[in-house]
Amino acid sequence: MNLLKDDGGCESTRAPAWIKRLIDRGIACDVNWVSDLRPRVEGLPDWWHANGNTLLCHSDAILPSIVAHPGLDPPKRAQVALGRVVGFQEFILWGEAPVVAVGNECSLGGAVVACGGASTVYLGHRINCTGAPTINVDGPA
């Protein structure tokens, strides 16, 4: 599926829901990397596909652990997109329709990204840090 216009912009009427959400919220995301992403089905929790969740990633992406928030039901309709060579420890997801999009060449060693229902985490390209950062978002922006 071609998600890009001739001018390099995103064709939002044909883009996946998570790209539309970023555009609707006024986030200027670089969508050119989206064309390199493919659905991934292996290495995911048993509940992942049963709940209508989607993982798109670059063939070189390093898949972090994906878990449900302790004490809460696993997420439904989650959208996760990973660019190439992403370095994270864990994604904690819950609620209805959380979105996590991480661009190319991001390395946040030991990082934990926690994203709840109707929330969006977007990290552009080449974001790096040391230590073990935590990103925690719950609820729509």
Z-matrix of the N, CA and C atoms (Angstrom, degrees):
N
C 1 1.450
C 2 1.528 1 108.38
N 3 1.304 2 117.84 1 127.15
C 4 1.461 3 122.14 2 177.53
C 5 1.525 4 108.56 3 -87.19
N 6 1.338 5 115.17 4 119.13
C 7 1.459 6 119.79 5 -177.38
C 8 1.513 7 112.44 6 -101.27
N 9 1.321 8 117.75 7 1.83
C 10 1.454 9 120.42 8 -170.98
C 11 1.518 10 112.04 9 -113.41
N 12 1.327 11 116.32 10 144.89
C 13 1.452 12 121.96 11 172.94
C 14 1.527 13 108.57 12 -82.54
N 15 1.325 14 117.05 13 167.25
C 16 1.457 15 121.14 14 177.95
C 17 1.524 16 112.29 15 -60.80
N 18 1.328 17 117.73 16 -30.05
C 19 1.468 18 120.46 17 -179.30
C 20 1.524 19 112.67 18 -84.67
N 21 1.343 20 117.69 19 6.74
C 22 1.456 21 121.22 20 178.48
C 23 1.516 22 114.02 21 90.17
N 24 1.330 23 117.58 22 -6.81
C 25 1.458 24 120.12 23 178.50
C 26 1.516 25 110.91 24 -79.25
N 27 1.305 26 116.41 25 173.88
C 28 1.457 27 120.92 26 -178.66
C 29 1.526 28 110.01 27 -91.16
N 30 1.299 29 116.28 28 133.87
C 31 1.459 30 121.87 29 174.58
C 32 1.527 31 106.76 30 -84.07
N 33 1.320 32 116.54 31 87.72
C 34 1.457 33 120.99 32 -168.62
C 35 1.525 34 113.02 33 -64.30
N 36 1.310 35 119.64 34 -22.94
C 37 1.456 36 119.87 35 179.52
C 38 1.526 37 111.24 36 -72.86
N 39 1.336 38 118.49 37 -17.30
C 40 1.458 39 121.72 38 -179.78
C 41 1.518 40 112.35 39 -116.15
N 42 1.317 41 117.66 40 -0.68
C 43 1.457 42 121.52 41 -177.65
C 44 1.523 43 110.88 42 -78.29
N 45 1.330 44 116.67 43 155.76
C 46 1.462 45 119.20 44 174.88
C 47 1.525 46 110.72 45 -61.63
N 48 1.316 47 115.92 46 161.21
C 49 1.472 48 121.29 47 -176.63
C 50 1.518 49 112.80 48 -55.56
N 51 1.319 50 118.19 49 -37.83
C 52 1.470 51 118.88 50 -177.00
C 53 1.513 52 111.79 51 -68.91
N 54 1.328 53 118.55 52 -33.97
C 55 1.471 54 120.94 53 175.91
C 56 1.527 55 109.27 54 -68.65
N 57 1.331 56 117.40 55 -42.89
C 58 1.465 57 120.30 56 177.65
C 59 1.517 58 110.62 57 -58.79
N 60 1.345 59 117.15 58 -41.22
C 61 1.454 60 120.54 59 -179.57
C 62 1.530 61 110.81 60 -62.73
N 63 1.327 62 117.52 61 -41.71
C 64 1.460 63 120.32 62 178.58
C 65 1.524 64 110.75 63 -62.64
N 66 1.315 65 116.87 64 -45.03
C 67 1.464 66 121.19 65 -179.41
C 68 1.526 67 110.35 66 -64.60
N 69 1.350 68 116.81 67 -44.83
C 70 1.463 69 120.85 68 179.89
C 71 1.525 70 112.23 69 -60.66
N 72 1.321 71 117.37 70 -29.74
C 73 1.469 72 121.59 71 179.50
C 74 1.518 73 112.44 72 -89.13
N 75 1.329 74 116.85 73 4.84
C 76 1.453 75 120.10 74 176.07
C 77 1.518 76 114.53 75 78.10
N 78 1.330 77 117.19 76 16.62
C 79 1.460 78 120.43 77 179.45
C 80 1.524 79 108.33 78 -83.58
N 81 1.315 80 115.90 79 121.95
C 82 1.466 81 121.17 80 -179.66
C 83 1.522 82 108.61 81 -82.72
N 84 1.309 83 116.66 82 89.18
C 85 1.462 84 120.13 83 -177.92
C 86 1.524 85 110.49 84 -98.42
N 87 1.319 86 114.76 85 146.43
C 88 1.457 87 121.24 86 174.69
C 89 1.521 88 106.69 87 -82.22
N 90 1.319 89 117.50 88 105.38
C 91 1.460 90 120.59 89 -174.53
C 92 1.524 91 113.19 90 -92.26
N 93 1.317 92 118.53 91 -1.29
C 94 1.464 93 119.62 92 -178.28
C 95 1.523 94 112.54 93 -60.60
N 96 1.325 95 117.78 94 -30.94
C 97 1.460 96 120.67 95 -179.27
C 98 1.518 97 112.80 96 -71.26
N 99 1.310 98 118.28 97 -16.96
C 100 1.464 99 122.44 98 -177.63
C 101 1.524 100 111.69 99 -61.43
N 102 1.327 101 117.55 100 -34.02
C 103 1.467 102 120.09 101 -177.21
C 104 1.523 103 112.49 102 -65.33
N 105 1.349 104 117.89 103 -18.18
C 106 1.471 105 121.42 104 178.75
C 107 1.523 106 112.94 105 -88.80
N 108 1.306 107 118.49 106 -3.09
C 109 1.457 108 121.34 107 -175.23
C 110 1.523 109 111.24 108 -89.66
N 111 1.334 110 114.98 109 144.61
C 112 1.464 111 121.28 110 179.57
C 113 1.528 112 108.79 111 -133.88
N 114 1.326 113 117.47 112 151.90
C 115 1.470 114 119.68 113 177.09
C 116 1.536 115 110.63 114 -61.40
N 117 1.320 116 115.42 115 142.04
C 118 1.467 117 120.62 116 176.14
C 119 1.515 118 108.15 117 -123.27
N 120 1.319 119 116.18 118 134.57
C 121 1.458 120 120.26 119 -177.01
C 122 1.527 121 112.60 120 -117.70
N 123 1.325 122 118.27 121 -22.61
C 124 1.462 123 119.74 122 -177.51
C 125 1.532 124 110.92 123 -88.81
N 126 1.328 125 115.21 124 155.84
C 127 1.461 126 120.83 125 176.74
C 128 1.516 127 114.92 126 77.37
N 129 1.323 128 117.24 127 19.02
C 130 1.473 129 121.37 128 -176.88
C 131 1.527 130 110.09 129 -113.59
N 132 1.339 131 117.18 130 156.37
C 133 1.470 132 120.16 131 179.18
C 134 1.530 133 111.51 132 -60.58
N 135 1.313 134 116.17 133 156.77
C 136 1.469 135 121.51 134 -179.44
C 137 1.524 136 112.80 135 -56.81
N 138 1.327 137 117.83 136 -35.25
C 139 1.461 138 121.92 137 -176.47
C 140 1.531 139 113.04 138 -79.19
N 141 1.326 140 118.62 139 -11.32
C 142 1.461 141 122.50 140 -171.28
C 143 1.528 142 112.44 141 -54.50
N 144 1.313 143 117.50 142 -60.88
C 145 1.467 144 120.71 143 -175.55
C 146 1.528 145 112.28 144 -74.81
N 147 1.322 146 117.35 145 -33.20
C 148 1.470 147 120.80 146 179.49
C 149 1.520 148 112.08 147 -60.63
N 150 1.344 149 117.25 148 -26.95
C 151 1.467 150 121.39 149 -178.88
C 152 1.523 151 112.97 150 -97.14
N 153 1.333 152 117.71 151 11.33
C 154 1.461 153 120.62 152 176.28
C 155 1.512 154 114.28 153 74.40
N 156 1.335 155 117.73 154 23.76
C 157 1.456 156 122.01 155 178.74
C 158 1.524 157 110.84 156 -83.03
N 159 1.332 158 116.95 157 154.69
C 160 1.465 159 122.05 158 -178.26
C 161 1.515 160 110.16 159 -131.77
N 162 1.332 161 115.83 160 133.80
C 163 1.453 162 122.01 161 172.55
C 164 1.520 163 108.12 162 -120.56
N 165 1.336 164 115.62 163 121.20
C 166 1.458 165 122.09 164 173.55
C 167 1.520 166 106.96 165 -114.08
N 168 1.330 167 117.06 166 133.40
C 169 1.456 168 116.99 167 178.99
C 170 1.523 169 111.12 168 -151.60
N 171 1.308 170 114.00 169 158.28
C 172 1.455 171 122.86 170 174.76
C 173 1.523 172 107.64 171 -69.92
N 174 1.318 173 117.21 172 151.36
C 175 1.466 174 120.36 173 -178.89
C 176 1.526 175 112.54 174 -61.75
N 177 1.338 176 118.14 175 -23.10
C 178 1.466 177 122.05 176 178.74
C 179 1.526 178 113.13 177 -95.88
N 180 1.324 179 118.19 178 5.65
C 181 1.470 180 120.70 179 -177.85
C 182 1.521 181 110.38 180 -67.85
N 183 1.320 182 114.96 181 141.43
C 184 1.457 183 121.74 182 173.80
C 185 1.522 184 106.72 183 -97.37
N 186 1.315 185 116.03 184 115.06
C 187 1.461 186 121.04 185 -174.33
C 188 1.529 187 111.11 186 -78.31
N 189 1.344 188 117.28 187 121.20
C 190 1.469 189 119.37 188 174.47
C 191 1.523 190 109.52 189 -76.53
N 192 1.298 191 116.02 190 170.42
C 193 1.454 192 120.78 191 171.95
C 194 1.532 193 107.64 192 -65.84
N 195 1.326 194 117.44 193 134.02
C 196 1.464 195 121.93 194 176.54
C 197 1.519 196 107.29 195 -117.18
N 198 1.342 197 115.75 196 119.76
C 199 1.463 198 120.73 197 -175.42
C 200 1.525 199 110.33 198 -133.36
N 201 1.329 200 115.43 199 158.77
C 202 1.465 201 121.06 200 172.61
C 203 1.527 202 108.38 201 -82.36
N 204 1.316 203 116.05 202 150.20
C 205 1.470 204 121.10 203 177.50
C 206 1.524 205 108.38 204 -60.14
N 207 1.332 206 117.45 205 130.91
C 208 1.474 207 119.75 206 179.35
C 209 1.530 208 111.58 207 -56.26
N 210 1.315 209 116.09 208 131.96
C 211 1.462 210 121.25 209 177.72
C 212 1.514 211 114.51 210 85.74
N 213 1.339 212 117.66 211 -4.97
C 214 1.467 213 121.02 212 179.02
C 215 1.524 214 109.89 213 -119.30
N 216 1.330 215 115.27 214 159.38
C 217 1.462 216 119.24 215 176.24
C 218 1.522 217 109.91 216 -66.36
N 219 1.331 218 117.13 217 150.59
C 220 1.462 219 119.98 218 175.79
C 221 1.534 220 110.97 219 -58.82
N 222 1.317 221 117.53 220 153.49
C 223 1.464 222 120.46 221 -178.19
C 224 1.525 223 112.24 222 -65.56
N 225 1.326 224 114.03 223 156.70
C 226 1.463 225 121.50 224 173.95
C 227 1.517 226 107.95 225 -122.29
N 228 1.324 227 116.18 226 139.98
C 229 1.470 228 124.39 227 178.69
C 230 1.530 229 112.51 228 57.54
N 231 1.332 230 117.47 229 32.03
C 232 1.468 231 120.91 230 175.53
C 233 1.526 232 109.44 231 -69.19
N 234 1.316 233 115.94 232 145.85
C 235 1.464 234 122.96 233 176.99
C 236 1.530 235 107.18 234 -123.68
N 237 1.328 236 117.54 235 118.78
C 238 1.453 237 122.05 236 178.02
C 239 1.520 238 107.67 237 -124.24
N 240 1.343 239 116.50 238 129.35
C 241 1.462 240 122.17 239 178.46
C 242 1.527 241 108.11 240 -128.09
N 243 1.327 242 116.03 241 127.32
C 244 1.459 243 121.72 242 -177.54
C 245 1.522 244 110.14 243 -124.39
N 246 1.328 245 115.31 244 126.25
C 247 1.463 246 120.32 245 174.41
C 248 1.520 247 110.66 246 -75.20
N 249 1.324 248 116.53 247 -166.82
C 250 1.466 249 119.38 248 -176.08
C 251 1.531 250 111.07 249 -80.91
N 252 1.308 251 114.54 250 143.49
C 253 1.458 252 125.30 251 175.86
C 254 1.533 253 111.86 252 51.89
N 255 1.301 254 115.83 253 59.55
C 256 1.452 255 122.33 254 177.21
C 257 1.528 256 107.87 255 -91.13
N 258 1.322 257 117.87 256 133.60
C 259 1.460 258 121.04 257 179.69
C 260 1.517 259 112.08 258 -119.63
N 261 1.319 260 116.94 259 104.04
C 262 1.458 261 123.82 260 177.35
C 263 1.522 262 107.52 261 -138.79
N 264 1.314 263 116.12 262 158.11
C 265 1.461 264 119.13 263 175.88
C 266 1.518 265 111.19 264 -85.24
N 267 1.354 266 116.28 265 -48.25
C 268 1.457 267 118.56 266 -170.21
C 269 1.520 268 111.63 267 -155.99
N 270 1.349 269 115.08 268 144.06
C 271 1.455 270 122.59 269 168.38
C 272 1.524 271 106.59 270 -112.14
N 273 1.332 272 116.44 271 124.85
C 274 1.459 273 122.04 272 175.89
C 275 1.525 274 106.51 273 -108.27
N 276 1.321 275 116.72 274 120.93
C 277 1.466 276 121.50 275 -175.16
C 278 1.520 277 110.14 276 -125.02
N 279 1.342 278 115.85 277 150.35
C 280 1.454 279 121.59 278 175.95
C 281 1.529 280 108.91 279 -159.28
N 282 1.328 281 115.30 280 168.01
C 283 1.455 282 120.67 281 174.98
C 284 1.521 283 113.84 282 79.38
N 285 1.310 284 113.97 283 -167.07
C 286 1.464 285 122.96 284 -176.91
C 287 1.525 286 110.05 285 -99.66
N 288 1.326 287 116.62 286 119.95
C 289 1.463 288 125.19 287 170.50
C 290 1.533 289 116.33 288 65.50
N 291 1.331 290 118.85 289 44.37
C 292 1.472 291 117.82 290 170.52
C 293 1.527 292 110.03 291 -70.47
N 294 1.338 293 116.77 292 150.58
C 295 1.464 294 121.89 293 -179.41
C 296 1.529 295 108.99 294 -129.60
N 297 1.331 296 116.18 295 128.48
C 298 1.459 297 121.83 296 173.63
C 299 1.526 298 106.90 297 -128.00
N 300 1.332 299 116.86 298 121.15
C 301 1.463 300 122.25 299 178.21
C 302 1.527 301 108.10 300 -127.17
N 303 1.331 302 116.10 301 123.60
C 304 1.461 303 121.69 302 -177.57
C 305 1.518 304 108.43 303 -125.61
N 306 1.338 305 116.16 304 123.89
C 307 1.456 306 121.70 305 -177.41
C 308 1.517 307 113.34 306 -72.37
N 309 1.310 308 115.65 307 -171.83
C 310 1.466 309 122.86 308 -176.76
C 311 1.522 310 112.45 309 -73.13
N 312 1.314 311 115.03 310 147.30
C 313 1.458 312 123.99 311 170.48
C 314 1.527 313 113.48 312 58.67
N 315 1.323 314 116.51 313 38.32
C 316 1.459 315 121.08 314 173.91
C 317 1.522 316 109.00 315 -92.43
N 318 1.299 317 116.31 316 135.62
C 319 1.452 318 120.68 317 178.74
C 320 1.521 319 108.90 318 -139.08
N 321 1.302 320 115.57 319 104.81
C 322 1.453 321 122.03 320 177.68
C 323 1.514 322 106.60 321 -121.25
N 324 1.317 323 116.17 322 75.31
C 325 1.456 324 122.80 323 -173.77
C 326 1.509 325 113.10 324 -48.86
N 327 1.315 326 116.64 325 125.03
C 328 1.450 327 121.74 326 179.74
C 329 1.512 328 114.84 327 74.77
N 330 1.328 329 117.55 328 7.58
C 331 1.465 330 121.04 329 -175.69
C 332 1.522 331 111.89 330 -70.47
N 333 1.322 332 114.09 331 146.84
C 334 1.452 333 122.40 332 172.99
C 335 1.523 334 107.26 333 -120.29
N 336 1.323 335 116.36 334 126.51
C 337 1.461 336 122.12 335 175.13
C 338 1.523 337 107.01 336 -110.11
N 339 1.331 338 116.97 337 119.92
C 340 1.457 339 122.81 338 178.14
C 341 1.528 340 107.92 339 -113.43
N 342 1.333 341 116.35 340 123.79
C 343 1.464 342 120.43 341 -174.19
C 344 1.520 343 109.40 342 -136.99
N 345 1.334 344 116.05 343 121.39
C 346 1.455 345 121.96 344 -178.51
C 347 1.515 346 113.07 345 -96.11
N 348 1.318 347 115.66 346 -179.71
C 349 1.451 348 123.28 347 -175.89
C 350 1.516 349 114.42 348 -52.57
N 351 1.326 350 115.87 349 135.59
C 352 1.465 351 125.06 350 178.02
C 353 1.522 352 113.09 351 60.67
N 354 1.328 353 118.03 352 15.76
C 355 1.467 354 121.86 353 177.90
C 356 1.523 355 109.51 354 -100.07
N 357 1.333 356 115.20 355 160.68
C 358 1.458 357 121.02 356 179.94
C 359 1.521 358 110.11 357 -134.57
N 360 1.335 359 115.75 358 131.30
C 361 1.456 360 122.25 359 170.11
C 362 1.523 361 106.32 360 -116.96
N 363 1.340 362 116.66 361 120.71
C 364 1.463 363 121.06 362 176.28
C 365 1.515 364 108.69 363 -124.93
N 366 1.319 365 116.70 364 118.79
C 367 1.452 366 122.64 365 175.96
C 368 1.521 367 107.22 366 -115.80
N 369 1.319 368 116.38 367 121.50
C 370 1.459 369 120.95 368 -178.27
C 371 1.520 370 112.23 369 -70.29
N 372 1.305 371 116.12 370 -163.78
C 373 1.457 372 122.21 371 -176.66
C 374 1.524 373 112.48 372 -78.25
N 375 1.319 374 115.24 373 150.44
C 376 1.465 375 124.95 374 171.06
C 377 1.528 376 114.04 375 56.84
N 378 1.311 377 116.93 376 40.75
C 379 1.460 378 120.91 377 173.58
C 380 1.524 379 106.82 378 -91.19
N 381 1.314 380 116.02 379 125.42
C 382 1.456 381 121.25 380 -176.77
C 383 1.512 382 110.10 381 -134.94
N 384 1.327 383 116.18 382 151.32
C 385 1.454 384 121.12 383 173.59
C 386 1.519 385 108.91 384 -160.93
N 387 1.322 386 114.94 385 168.55
C 388 1.454 387 120.60 386 174.85
C 389 1.513 388 108.32 387 -112.10
N 390 1.301 389 116.17 388 172.99
C 391 1.457 390 119.29 389 -177.80
C 392 1.514 391 110.45 390 83.41
N 393 1.293 392 116.85 391 -153.86
C 394 1.461 393 122.07 392 -178.10
C 395 1.524 394 109.42 393 -134.11
N 396 1.334 395 118.20 394 77.33
C 397 1.465 396 120.37 395 -178.29
C 398 1.523 397 111.96 396 -69.16
N 399 1.325 398 114.70 397 155.13
C 400 1.457 399 121.62 398 174.96
C 401 1.519 400 108.43 399 -125.17
N 402 1.326 401 116.10 400 130.34
C 403 1.458 402 122.50 401 174.63
C 404 1.511 403 105.84 402 -115.36
N 405 1.341 404 117.66 403 122.14
C 406 1.447 405 121.73 404 -175.04
C 407 1.517 406 108.87 405 -131.66
N 408 1.340 407 116.16 406 117.08
C 409 1.466 408 122.02 407 -177.92
C 410 1.516 409 108.39 408 -130.34
N 411 1.328 410 117.00 409 129.65
C 412 1.457 411 120.94 410 178.54
C 413 1.518 412 109.45 411 -139.67
N 414 1.313 413 115.98 412 113.03
C 415 1.453 414 121.60 413 178.32
C 416 1.517 415 111.80 414 104.98
N 417 1.318 416 117.17 415 152.05
C 418 1.469 417 120.74 416 -177.11
C 419 1.520 418 112.47 417 -65.18
N 420 1.324 419 114.17 418 148.27
C 421 1.464 420 120.21 419 179.24
C 422 1.508 421 110.44 420 -76.41
